[in-house]
Amino acid sequence: MEYPSDYISMEVEGETIKVARLDSTKNAREQHALYRTLANNMFVGVSTGFEKKLKLIGVGYKAAMQGSKAVSLSLGKAHPDICEFPVGVTVKVDSPTELTVSGYDKCEVGNFAAIIRSKRKPEPYKGKGIRYADEVVIQKEGKRK
């Protein structure tokens, strides 16, 4: 297995990090882009942070904070789904049908938002479920009689 140090070099100069390719092979270009993006995401995460907004759409669908480390989701089931946040992620319940997942790690924020969404994905006939705020769900036509 070849390591990224075989393809790129990283140097800290003052307040910037310089990522440079050691050669022009395809793997070197891929590694260069990957590590540049990862470093950029770290800086953006620490300075401004990342957030994902979720909407709960459906009759009786609601979210509520359960303590300071978990969110309780009532999604039309007999019992509420309780999701505990990972380290570095915070969840804010803006209204009973809107959630904001935020944190400094882009990957963790996206993964936790996806875990919440997986509890009840939007269905294509009525549009009920948990969706991202900017997501558009194309609705199918039902059966004709």
PyMOL commands that place a pseudoatom at each C-alpha (Angstrom):
pseudoatom trace, name=CA, resn=MET, resi=1, chain=A, elem=C, hetatm=0, pos=[0.000, 0.000, 0.000]
pseudoatom trace, name=CA, resn=GLU, resi=2, chain=A, elem=C, hetatm=0, pos=[1.298, 3.428, -0.895]
pseudoatom trace, name=CA, resn=TYR, resi=3, chain=A, elem=C, hetatm=0, pos=[0.962, 6.214, 1.651]
pseudoatom trace, name=CA, resn=PRO, resi=4, chain=A, elem=C, hetatm=0, pos=[-0.061, 9.813, 0.896]
pseudoatom trace, name=CA, resn=SER, resi=5, chain=A, elem=C, hetatm=0, pos=[3.419, 11.012, 1.826]
pseudoatom trace, name=CA, resn=ASP, resi=6, chain=A, elem=C, hetatm=0, pos=[4.642, 9.265, -1.318]
pseudoatom trace, name=CA, resn=TYR, resi=7, chain=A, elem=C, hetatm=0, pos=[2.576, 11.698, -3.406]
pseudoatom trace, name=CA, resn=ILE, resi=8, chain=A, elem=C, hetatm=0, pos=[2.191, 14.979, -1.498]
pseudoatom trace, name=CA, resn=SER, resi=9, chain=A, elem=C, hetatm=0, pos=[3.980, 17.214, 0.953]
pseudoatom trace, name=CA, resn=MET, resi=10, chain=A, elem=C, hetatm=0, pos=[2.369, 19.541, 3.488]
pseudoatom trace, name=CA, resn=GLU, resi=11, chain=A, elem=C, hetatm=0, pos=[4.085, 22.609, 4.922]
pseudoatom trace, name=CA, resn=VAL, resi=12, chain=A, elem=C, hetatm=0, pos=[2.886, 25.155, 7.469]
pseudoatom trace, name=CA, resn=GLU, resi=13, chain=A, elem=C, hetatm=0, pos=[3.855, 28.715, 6.571]
pseudoatom trace, name=CA, resn=GLY, resi=14, chain=A, elem=C, hetatm=0, pos=[2.532, 31.253, 9.073]
pseudoatom trace, name=CA, resn=GLU, resi=15, chain=A, elem=C, hetatm=0, pos=[-1.250, 30.874, 9.077]
pseudoatom trace, name=CA, resn=THR, resi=16, chain=A, elem=C, hetatm=0, pos=[-1.447, 28.829, 5.884]
pseudoatom trace, name=CA, resn=ILE, resi=17, chain=A, elem=C, hetatm=0, pos=[-0.905, 25.205, 5.025]
pseudoatom trace, name=CA, resn=LYS, resi=18, chain=A, elem=C, hetatm=0, pos=[0.586, 24.476, 1.639]
pseudoatom trace, name=CA, resn=VAL, resi=19, chain=A, elem=C, hetatm=0, pos=[-0.188, 21.140, 0.024]
pseudoatom trace, name=CA, resn=ALA, resi=20, chain=A, elem=C, hetatm=0, pos=[2.053, 20.277, -2.925]
pseudoatom trace, name=CA, resn=ARG, resi=21, chain=A, elem=C, hetatm=0, pos=[2.272, 17.286, -5.273]
pseudoatom trace, name=CA, resn=LEU, resi=22, chain=A, elem=C, hetatm=0, pos=[5.571, 15.473, -5.582]
pseudoatom trace, name=CA, resn=ASP, resi=23, chain=A, elem=C, hetatm=0, pos=[4.750, 14.167, -9.069]
pseudoatom trace, name=CA, resn=SER, resi=24, chain=A, elem=C, hetatm=0, pos=[1.939, 14.379, -11.632]
pseudoatom trace, name=CA, resn=THR, resi=25, chain=A, elem=C, hetatm=0, pos=[0.515, 10.878, -11.551]
pseudoatom trace, name=CA, resn=LYS, resi=26, chain=A, elem=C, hetatm=0, pos=[-3.208, 10.272, -11.182]
pseudoatom trace, name=CA, resn=ASN, resi=27, chain=A, elem=C, hetatm=0, pos=[-2.810, 9.102, -7.571]
pseudoatom trace, name=CA, resn=ALA, resi=28, chain=A, elem=C, hetatm=0, pos=[-0.806, 12.211, -6.710]
pseudoatom trace, name=CA, resn=ARG, resi=29, chain=A, elem=C, hetatm=0, pos=[-3.522, 14.478, -8.131]
pseudoatom trace, name=CA, resn=GLU, resi=30, chain=A, elem=C, hetatm=0, pos=[-6.215, 12.572, -6.224]
pseudoatom trace, name=CA, resn=GLN, resi=31, chain=A, elem=C, hetatm=0, pos=[-4.305, 12.713, -2.932]
pseudoatom trace, name=CA, resn=HIS, resi=32, chain=A, elem=C, hetatm=0, pos=[-3.545, 16.408, -3.433]
pseudoatom trace, name=CA, resn=ALA, resi=33, chain=A, elem=C, hetatm=0, pos=[-7.221, 17.257, -3.891]
pseudoatom trace, name=CA, resn=LEU, resi=34, chain=A, elem=C, hetatm=0, pos=[-8.293, 15.057, -0.979]
pseudoatom trace, name=CA, resn=TYR, resi=35, chain=A, elem=C, hetatm=0, pos=[-5.863, 16.445, 1.571]
pseudoatom trace, name=CA, resn=ARG, resi=36, chain=A, elem=C, hetatm=0, pos=[-6.417, 20.044, 0.456]
pseudoatom trace, name=CA, resn=THR, resi=37, chain=A, elem=C, hetatm=0, pos=[-10.167, 19.574, 0.943]
pseudoatom trace, name=CA, resn=LEU, resi=38, chain=A, elem=C, hetatm=0, pos=[-9.750, 17.862, 4.319]
pseudoatom trace, name=CA, resn=ALA, resi=39, chain=A, elem=C, hetatm=0, pos=[-7.535, 20.694, 5.589]
pseudoatom trace, name=CA, resn=ASN, resi=40, chain=A, elem=C, hetatm=0, pos=[-10.003, 23.287, 4.294]
pseudoatom trace, name=CA, resn=ASN, resi=41, chain=A, elem=C, hetatm=0, pos=[-12.914, 21.506, 6.025]
pseudoatom trace, name=CA, resn=MET, resi=42, chain=A, elem=C, hetatm=0, pos=[-10.968, 21.546, 9.299]
pseudoatom trace, name=CA, resn=PHE, resi=43, chain=A, elem=C, hetatm=0, pos=[-10.405, 25.303, 9.061]
pseudoatom trace, name=CA, resn=VAL, resi=44, chain=A, elem=C, hetatm=0, pos=[-14.009, 26.057, 8.100]
pseudoatom trace, name=CA, resn=GLY, resi=45, chain=A, elem=C, hetatm=0, pos=[-15.309, 23.762, 10.840]
pseudoatom trace, name=CA, resn=VAL, resi=46, chain=A, elem=C, hetatm=0, pos=[-13.289, 25.465, 13.552]
pseudoatom trace, name=CA, resn=SER, resi=47, chain=A, elem=C, hetatm=0, pos=[-13.973, 29.006, 12.335]
pseudoatom trace, name=CA, resn=THR, resi=48, chain=A, elem=C, hetatm=0, pos=[-17.655, 28.907, 11.283]
pseudoatom trace, name=CA, resn=GLY, resi=49, chain=A, elem=C, hetatm=0, pos=[-18.860, 25.309, 11.749]
pseudoatom trace, name=CA, resn=PHE, resi=50, chain=A, elem=C, hetatm=0, pos=[-21.197, 23.175, 9.681]
pseudoatom trace, name=CA, resn=GLU, resi=51, chain=A, elem=C, hetatm=0, pos=[-24.925, 22.653, 10.006]
pseudoatom trace, name=CA, resn=LYS, resi=52, chain=A, elem=C, hetatm=0, pos=[-27.711, 20.626, 8.453]
pseudoatom trace, name=CA, resn=LYS, resi=53, chain=A, elem=C, hetatm=0, pos=[-31.364, 21.503, 8.845]
pseudoatom trace, name=CA, resn=LEU, resi=54, chain=A, elem=C, hetatm=0, pos=[-34.002, 18.779, 8.942]
pseudoatom trace, name=CA, resn=LYS, resi=55, chain=A, elem=C, hetatm=0, pos=[-37.806, 18.995, 8.681]
pseudoatom trace, name=CA, resn=LEU, resi=56, chain=A, elem=C, hetatm=0, pos=[-40.296, 16.484, 10.046]
pseudoatom trace, name=CA, resn=ILE, resi=57, chain=A, elem=C, hetatm=0, pos=[-43.328, 16.319, 7.786]
pseudoatom trace, name=CA, resn=GLY, resi=58, chain=A, elem=C, hetatm=0, pos=[-46.345, 14.279, 8.800]
pseudoatom trace, name=CA, resn=VAL, resi=59, chain=A, elem=C, hetatm=0, pos=[-49.270, 14.306, 11.195]
pseudoatom trace, name=CA, resn=GLY, resi=60, chain=A, elem=C, hetatm=0, pos=[-47.982, 13.837, 14.741]
pseudoatom trace, name=CA, resn=TYR, resi=61, chain=A, elem=C, hetatm=0, pos=[-44.305, 13.902, 13.769]
pseudoatom trace, name=CA, resn=LYS, resi=62, chain=A, elem=C, hetatm=0, pos=[-42.359, 15.931, 16.306]
pseudoatom trace, name=CA, resn=ALA, resi=63, chain=A, elem=C, hetatm=0, pos=[-38.969, 16.232, 17.950]
pseudoatom trace, name=CA, resn=ALA, resi=64, chain=A, elem=C, hetatm=0, pos=[-38.048, 17.174, 21.498]
pseudoatom trace, name=CA, resn=MET, resi=65, chain=A, elem=C, hetatm=0, pos=[-34.796, 17.408, 23.396]
pseudoatom trace, name=CA, resn=GLN, resi=66, chain=A, elem=C, hetatm=0, pos=[-34.269, 14.700, 25.987]
pseudoatom trace, name=CA, resn=GLY, resi=67, chain=A, elem=C, hetatm=0, pos=[-31.712, 16.086, 28.373]
pseudoatom trace, name=CA, resn=SER, resi=68, chain=A, elem=C, hetatm=0, pos=[-28.662, 17.728, 26.826]
pseudoatom trace, name=CA, resn=LYS, resi=69, chain=A, elem=C, hetatm=0, pos=[-27.259, 14.727, 24.947]
pseudoatom trace, name=CA, resn=ALA, resi=70, chain=A, elem=C, hetatm=0, pos=[-30.228, 13.173, 23.126]
pseudoatom trace, name=CA, resn=VAL, resi=71, chain=A, elem=C, hetatm=0, pos=[-33.209, 14.020, 20.957]
pseudoatom trace, name=CA, resn=SER, resi=72, chain=A, elem=C, hetatm=0, pos=[-36.523, 12.161, 21.061]
pseudoatom trace, name=CA, resn=LEU, resi=73, chain=A, elem=C, hetatm=0, pos=[-38.341, 11.706, 17.737]
pseudoatom trace, name=CA, resn=SER, resi=74, chain=A, elem=C, hetatm=0, pos=[-42.054, 10.832, 17.625]
pseudoatom trace, name=CA, resn=LEU, resi=75, chain=A, elem=C, hetatm=0, pos=[-42.534, 9.464, 14.111]
pseudoatom trace, name=CA, resn=GLY, resi=76, chain=A, elem=C, hetatm=0, pos=[-45.886, 7.696, 14.142]
pseudoatom trace, name=CA, resn=LYS, resi=77, chain=A, elem=C, hetatm=0, pos=[-44.568, 4.565, 15.832]
pseudoatom trace, name=CA, resn=ALA, resi=78, chain=A, elem=C, hetatm=0, pos=[-45.681, 3.062, 19.146]
pseudoatom trace, name=CA, resn=HIS, resi=79, chain=A, elem=C, hetatm=0, pos=[-42.495, 4.304, 20.820]
pseudoatom trace, name=CA, resn=PRO, resi=80, chain=A, elem=C, hetatm=0, pos=[-40.303, 7.382, 20.281]
pseudoatom trace, name=CA, resn=ASP, resi=81, chain=A, elem=C, hetatm=0, pos=[-36.894, 7.004, 18.653]
pseudoatom trace, name=CA, resn=ILE, resi=82, chain=A, elem=C, hetatm=0, pos=[-34.141, 8.367, 20.896]
pseudoatom trace, name=CA, resn=CYS, resi=83, chain=A, elem=C, hetatm=0, pos=[-30.906, 9.466, 19.213]
pseudoatom trace, name=CA, resn=GLU, resi=84, chain=A, elem=C, hetatm=0, pos=[-27.862, 10.364, 21.312]
pseudoatom trace, name=CA, resn=PHE, resi=85, chain=A, elem=C, hetatm=0, pos=[-25.461, 12.813, 19.682]
pseudoatom trace, name=CA, resn=PRO, resi=86, chain=A, elem=C, hetatm=0, pos=[-21.834, 11.920, 19.086]
pseudoatom trace, name=CA, resn=VAL, resi=87, chain=A, elem=C, hetatm=0, pos=[-19.012, 14.050, 20.524]
pseudoatom trace, name=CA, resn=GLY, resi=88, chain=A, elem=C, hetatm=0, pos=[-18.663, 17.390, 18.741]
pseudoatom trace, name=CA, resn=VAL, resi=89, chain=A, elem=C, hetatm=0, pos=[-22.240, 17.452, 17.411]
pseudoatom trace, name=CA, resn=THR, resi=90, chain=A, elem=C, hetatm=0, pos=[-25.075, 19.529, 18.848]
pseudoatom trace, name=CA, resn=VAL, resi=91, chain=A, elem=C, hetatm=0, pos=[-28.753, 19.396, 17.956]
pseudoatom trace, name=CA, resn=LYS, resi=92, chain=A, elem=C, hetatm=0, pos=[-31.134, 22.290, 18.378]
pseudoatom trace, name=CA, resn=VAL, resi=93, chain=A, elem=C, hetatm=0, pos=[-34.905, 21.856, 18.130]
pseudoatom trace, name=CA, resn=ASP, resi=94, chain=A, elem=C, hetatm=0, pos=[-36.050, 25.087, 16.443]
pseudoatom trace, name=CA, resn=SER, resi=95, chain=A, elem=C, hetatm=0, pos=[-39.714, 24.065, 16.477]
pseudoatom trace, name=CA, resn=PRO, resi=96, chain=A, elem=C, hetatm=0, pos=[-41.368, 20.674, 17.065]
pseudoatom trace, name=CA, resn=THR, resi=97, chain=A, elem=C, hetatm=0, pos=[-40.984, 19.911, 13.350]
pseudoatom trace, name=CA, resn=GLU, resi=98, chain=A, elem=C, hetatm=0, pos=[-37.552, 21.445, 12.644]
pseudoatom trace, name=CA, resn=LEU, resi=99, chain=A, elem=C, hetatm=0, pos=[-34.089, 20.331, 13.775]
pseudoatom trace, name=CA, resn=THR, resi=100, chain=A, elem=C, hetatm=0, pos=[-30.645, 21.842, 13.267]
pseudoatom trace, name=CA, resn=VAL, resi=101, chain=A, elem=C, hetatm=0, pos=[-27.635, 19.535, 13.520]
pseudoatom trace, name=CA, resn=SER, resi=102, chain=A, elem=C, hetatm=0, pos=[-24.380, 21.489, 13.880]
pseudoatom trace, name=CA, resn=GLY, resi=103, chain=A, elem=C, hetatm=0, pos=[-20.748, 20.919, 14.757]
pseudoatom trace, name=CA, resn=TYR, resi=104, chain=A, elem=C, hetatm=0, pos=[-17.153, 21.443, 13.739]
pseudoatom trace, name=CA, resn=ASP, resi=105, chain=A, elem=C, hetatm=0, pos=[-16.631, 18.105, 11.918]
pseudoatom trace, name=CA, resn=LYS, resi=106, chain=A, elem=C, hetatm=0, pos=[-18.373, 18.020, 8.529]
pseudoatom trace, name=CA, resn=CYS, resi=107, chain=A, elem=C, hetatm=0, pos=[-18.352, 14.230, 8.387]
pseudoatom trace, name=CA, resn=GLU, resi=108, chain=A, elem=C, hetatm=0, pos=[-19.889, 13.775, 11.853]
pseudoatom trace, name=CA, resn=VAL, resi=109, chain=A, elem=C, hetatm=0, pos=[-22.596, 16.390, 11.206]
pseudoatom trace, name=CA, resn=GLY, resi=110, chain=A, elem=C, hetatm=0, pos=[-23.537, 14.763, 7.909]
pseudoatom trace, name=CA, resn=ASN, resi=111, chain=A, elem=C, hetatm=0, pos=[-23.501, 11.249, 9.357]
pseudoatom trace, name=CA, resn=PHE, resi=112, chain=A, elem=C, hetatm=0, pos=[-25.682, 12.158, 12.340]
pseudoatom trace, name=CA, resn=ALA, resi=113, chain=A, elem=C, hetatm=0, pos=[-28.150, 14.029, 10.117]
pseudoatom trace, name=CA, resn=ALA, resi=114, chain=A, elem=C, hetatm=0, pos=[-28.311, 10.926, 7.895]
pseudoatom trace, name=CA, resn=ILE, resi=115, chain=A, elem=C, hetatm=0, pos=[-28.927, 8.703, 10.939]
pseudoatom trace, name=CA, resn=ILE, resi=116, chain=A, elem=C, hetatm=0, pos=[-31.834, 10.899, 12.011]
pseudoatom trace, name=CA, resn=ARG, resi=117, chain=A, elem=C, hetatm=0, pos=[-33.197, 10.946, 8.451]
pseudoatom trace, name=CA, resn=SER, resi=118, chain=A, elem=C, hetatm=0, pos=[-32.939, 7.143, 8.213]
pseudoatom trace, name=CA, resn=LYS, resi=119, chain=A, elem=C, hetatm=0, pos=[-35.454, 6.758, 11.051]
pseudoatom trace, name=CA, resn=ARG, resi=120, chain=A, elem=C, hetatm=0, pos=[-38.236, 7.729, 8.608]
pseudoatom trace, name=CA, resn=LYS, resi=121, chain=A, elem=C, hetatm=0, pos=[-37.164, 8.611, 5.058]
pseudoatom trace, name=CA, resn=PRO, resi=122, chain=A, elem=C, hetatm=0, pos=[-39.570, 10.731, 2.993]
pseudoatom trace, name=CA, resn=GLU, resi=123, chain=A, elem=C, hetatm=0, pos=[-41.940, 8.524, 1.082]
pseudoatom trace, name=CA, resn=PRO, resi=124, chain=A, elem=C, hetatm=0, pos=[-42.841, 9.375, -2.520]
pseudoatom trace, name=CA, resn=TYR, resi=125, chain=A, elem=C, hetatm=0, pos=[-46.660, 9.208, -2.338]
pseudoatom trace, name=CA, resn=LYS, resi=126, chain=A, elem=C, hetatm=0, pos=[-47.625, 11.551, 0.512]
pseudoatom trace, name=CA, resn=GLY, resi=127, chain=A, elem=C, hetatm=0, pos=[-44.216, 13.107, 1.188]
pseudoatom trace, name=CA, resn=LYS, resi=128, chain=A, elem=C, hetatm=0, pos=[-44.279, 12.196, 4.894]
pseudoatom trace, name=CA, resn=GLY, resi=129, chain=A, elem=C, hetatm=0, pos=[-41.003, 11.621, 6.692]
pseudoatom trace, name=CA, resn=ILE, resi=130, chain=A, elem=C, hetatm=0, pos=[-37.801, 13.406, 7.671]
pseudoatom trace, name=CA, resn=ARG, resi=131, chain=A, elem=C, hetatm=0, pos=[-36.132, 15.425, 4.945]
pseudoatom trace, name=CA, resn=TYR, resi=132, chain=A, elem=C, hetatm=0, pos=[-33.355, 17.971, 4.671]
pseudoatom trace, name=CA, resn=ALA, resi=133, chain=A, elem=C, hetatm=0, pos=[-34.625, 21.560, 4.565]
pseudoatom trace, name=CA, resn=ASP, resi=134, chain=A, elem=C, hetatm=0, pos=[-33.434, 22.081, 0.982]
pseudoatom trace, name=CA, resn=GLU, resi=135, chain=A, elem=C, hetatm=0, pos=[-34.461, 18.611, -0.259]
pseudoatom trace, name=CA, resn=VAL, resi=136, chain=A, elem=C, hetatm=0, pos=[-37.171, 18.308, -2.893]
pseudoatom trace, name=CA, resn=VAL, resi=137, chain=A, elem=C, hetatm=0, pos=[-39.194, 15.092, -2.821]
pseudoatom trace, name=CA, resn=ILE, resi=138, chain=A, elem=C, hetatm=0, pos=[-40.825, 14.311, -6.157]
pseudoatom trace, name=CA, resn=GLN, resi=139, chain=A, elem=C, hetatm=0, pos=[-44.260, 12.916, -5.451]
pseudoatom trace, name=CA, resn=LYS, resi=140, chain=A, elem=C, hetatm=0, pos=[-45.624, 10.026, -7.455]
pseudoatom trace, name=CA, resn=GLU, resi=141, chain=A, elem=C, hetatm=0, pos=[-49.159, 9.773, -8.667]
pseudoatom trace, name=CA, resn=GLY, resi=142, chain=A, elem=C, hetatm=0, pos=[-51.250, 7.241, -6.752]
pseudoatom trace, name=CA, resn=LYS, resi=143, chain=A, elem=C, hetatm=0, pos=[-53.352, 4.411, -8.127]
pseudoatom trace, name=CA, resn=ARG, resi=144, chain=A, elem=C, hetatm=0, pos=[-56.134, 5.342, -10.481]
pseudoatom trace, name=CA, resn=LYS, resi=145, chain=A, elem=C, hetatm=0, pos=[-59.574, 3.880, -10.001]
for i in range(1, 145): cmd.bond("trace and resi %d" % i, "trace and resi %d" % (i + 1))
show_as sticks, trace
zoom trace
